[in-house]
Every structure is written in C-alpha cells, then in structure tokens.
Amino acid sequence: MDEGESTGTTGFDPDNAELLETAPVSASGDVTIPDRVCDTLGLTPPGLVAFYESDTGEVFMKRVPSASEMRGFAARNAEATTDTPASELLRAKRNSDQCDLE
C-alpha cells in the first residue's frame, strides 16, 4: 500500500490518524474505554457504543445516541404520526439511508 493510501472503502488511513490511547483487554475480554476516548466520543455513563467492521476487517467504534438524544426523531420526520410505531419509522429511515449510499 502506498503512503497515504486509504485502506478500503472507509476512507480511514491509519498512517494519518492520531492514536488516542491504548487499553488492556482482561482475560474475560473486558476493555475499559480510556477517559480521553470517552471525551472525544462524548460518551458518558451509562453509555453505549457500537462496533463496525469495514470491508478490510478494520473495526471502528462509535457512540450510540441515548434515548433522550433520539427524542424528537419522529417529530422531525415529515411522515410521522402518533399512529406509526417508532420501530417502523426507524426501519424506514434506515432503508432510506441505505438507498442514499447506493
């Protein structure tokens, strides 16, 4: 791979990324997310993170918005009504987002 070349479709280039921290993995597989990473992600307890794997096998971590941050999602959706279940709205939004990527 040439210098500065991206590692796949993610656009992530580890040679041009800043290493924030490293963290040990316990025998049971637990990892404590370092404070600096929590600050960067805006992660506060009790928080939730999601792990994504790229086509090249790289794993990325992203903060999952809390329920209170998602409040109003349905209200911002022009087709939202009180008769539409949230799961249906989220499914439609996810499908719409996937279509936008294609």
C-alpha positions as CSV (number, residue, x, y, z in Angstrom):
1,M,0.0,0.0,0.0
2,D,1.3,3.4,-0.9
3,E,1.9,6.1,1.7
4,G,-1.4,8.0,2.3
5,E,-3.5,5.4,0.5
6,S,-6.8,4.6,2.1
7,T,-7.4,1.1,3.5
8,G,-10.6,0.3,1.6
9,T,-13.9,1.9,1.3
10,T,-14.0,3.5,4.7
11,G,-11.5,6.3,3.9
12,F,-9.7,5.5,7.1
13,D,-5.9,5.8,6.8
14,P,-4.1,4.6,9.9
15,D,-0.9,6.4,8.9
16,N,-2.7,9.7,9.0
17,A,-4.8,9.0,12.2
18,E,-3.9,10.1,15.7
19,L,-3.6,7.3,18.2
20,L,-5.7,8.5,21.2
21,E,-5.0,5.7,23.7
22,T,-4.4,2.0,24.1
23,A,-6.2,-0.1,26.6
24,P,-5.6,-3.6,28.0
25,V,-8.1,-6.5,27.5
26,S,-8.9,-8.6,30.5
27,A,-8.9,-12.4,30.5
28,S,-12.7,-12.2,30.2
29,G,-12.5,-9.8,27.2
30,D,-13.4,-6.6,29.0
31,V,-11.9,-3.3,28.0
32,T,-12.2,0.0,29.9
33,I,-12.6,2.8,27.4
34,P,-10.0,5.4,28.4
35,D,-11.1,8.9,29.6
36,R,-9.6,10.6,26.5
37,V,-11.6,8.4,24.1
38,C,-14.8,8.9,26.1
39,D,-14.2,12.7,25.9
40,T,-13.6,12.5,22.2
41,L,-16.7,10.5,21.6
42,G,-18.8,12.4,24.1
43,L,-19.5,9.2,25.9
44,T,-20.9,9.3,29.5
45,P,-22.1,6.5,31.7
46,P,-24.4,4.8,31.2
47,G,-23.5,5.0,27.6
48,L,-23.5,2.6,24.7
49,V,-21.0,2.1,21.9
50,A,-21.4,0.2,18.6
51,F,-18.6,-1.6,16.8
52,Y,-18.5,-1.7,13.0
53,E,-16.3,-3.8,10.8
54,S,-15.1,-2.5,7.4
55,D,-14.7,-4.5,4.2
56,T,-11.0,-4.7,5.0
57,G,-11.5,-6.1,8.5
58,E,-10.8,-2.9,10.5
59,V,-13.1,-2.3,13.5
60,F,-14.4,1.1,14.4
61,M,-16.2,2.2,17.5
62,K,-18.9,4.9,17.5
63,R,-21.1,6.3,20.3
64,V,-24.7,5.3,20.1
65,P,-27.0,8.3,20.8
66,S,-29.0,8.0,24.0
67,A,-32.8,7.7,24.0
68,S,-33.1,11.3,25.2
69,E,-30.9,12.4,22.3
70,M,-33.2,10.5,19.9
71,R,-36.3,12.2,21.4
72,G,-37.9,14.2,18.7
73,F,-36.6,12.0,15.8
74,A,-40.1,11.0,14.9
75,A,-41.3,14.6,15.2
76,R,-38.6,15.7,12.7
77,N,-39.9,13.1,10.2
78,A,-42.4,14.7,7.9
79,E,-44.5,11.5,7.7
80,A,-44.5,10.9,11.5
81,T,-47.9,10.4,13.1
82,T,-48.8,9.1,16.6
83,D,-50.2,6.0,14.8
84,T,-46.8,4.9,13.4
85,P,-44.7,2.8,15.7
86,A,-41.2,4.1,16.3
87,S,-39.7,0.8,15.1
88,E,-41.4,1.3,11.7
89,L,-40.1,4.9,11.4
90,L,-36.6,3.8,12.3
91,R,-36.8,0.9,9.7
92,A,-37.9,3.4,7.0
93,K,-35.2,5.8,8.0
94,R,-32.5,3.1,7.9
95,N,-33.8,1.9,4.5
96,S,-33.7,5.5,3.2
97,D,-30.2,6.0,4.4
98,Q,-29.1,2.7,2.7
99,C,-30.6,3.8,-0.6
100,D,-28.8,7.1,-0.3
101,L,-25.5,5.2,-0.1
102,E,-26.1,3.2,-3.3
